[in-house]
Amino acid sequence: MRTTLDLDEQLMKELLKVTAAKTKTAAIHLAISALIRRQRLERLKSLSGQICIDLNWKRREKTEREHQKRLTRSWHGHR
């Protein structure tokens, strides 16, 4: 998407320097991606202690299989 921007020349030079990008477009894409990633990580960090994640994948897999069996049995019973 083509967009016209009025960017600070010093900021652009600094961005090109720190990203080692070959073009201004590449540097801006890197900067935008980095900002989005950082914001997503901050949102994820803000959830710390607020959600409970079951890291025992074997138990979770067993529970999921049992649930699928129950669903399959109830679905076949409605034919």
N, C-alpha and C positions, 0 to 999 in steps of 0.2 A: 504494500500500500504506500503510495507516494504521499509524503507530508512535508510541508515547509515549516522549519523551526528556526527560531532565532536563539542560537546557543552562544553562551559565553566562550570566547575564543580560548582563554586560559584553561577553562574547564575541559574543553575539547582536547587541547594539547595534553593535558594531564591524563585524561581518559585514554588517549591513544598510547601514551607512554606506559601507563600501568597495565593496560590490557595486552600490549604488544600486537594489537590488531593492525592489519594492513590497510584497512579502509575505515572511514568514519562510520559507515553503516554497520560494519562488523563490530566496531567498538561499542556502538549504541546498543546493538542486539545483546552483546555480552553484559553490558551494564543493566539493561532491563531484565534479562534472565536472572542475574545475580540478585537484583532487588526483589523480584518475585519470589525467588527461592528463600531469601532471608525472611521475608514477610510470612511465608508459609511456615517456616521453622519457628518463628516467634509465636504464631497462632498455635502450633503444635505444643510448644513449651508451656503456653498458658493453660493447656489442658492437664498438665502434670498434677497428679493427685486427685483429679476430678473423675477419671474413668478407671475402670478395672479391666485389664486385659488378661485373659487366660492364656498363659504361655505354654501350658501343657498341651501341645498339639495332638498327642496320641489320644488323650482323653477326649479332646474336642472332636477328633475324627471319629472316635467310637460313638459319641453322642450323635453326631451328624448322620452316621450310617443307620443308627437305630431310628432316628427321626424319619429318614428317607424310607425305611422299611415300613414304618407305620403309615406314611403317606401313600405308599404304593398299595398296601393292603386296603386302605380305606377307598382309594380310587378304584381299584379293581372290584370292590364290593358294590359300586354304584353303576355298574354296566347294565 
